[in-house]
Amino acid sequence: LCHGTALAAAGTAPDLRRSAVPLSFELLADVVIRGSLLSAGMPRFEELTAQDVEDLQHYIRQRAREGIAASQ
């Protein structure tokens, strides 16, 4: 798990709960499917569908909301 358990940063991978990338479907698809961050070490997953990326986006955003609620 490059991004750690519960999406919290682990090693060099960023905390996805605090990233702006999952706020935009297009940005997330650019990273995950098209590999826009290959040079930073993020692999591409060309086998994923648009629905997979949307599901991933919802999961990340839900985890972010849970993190905010837990800190209050």
Secondary structure, 3 states (H helix, E strand, C coil): CCCCHHHCCECCECCHHHCCHHHCHHHHHHHHCCCCCHHHCCCCCCCCCHHHHHHHHHHHHHHHHHHHHHCC
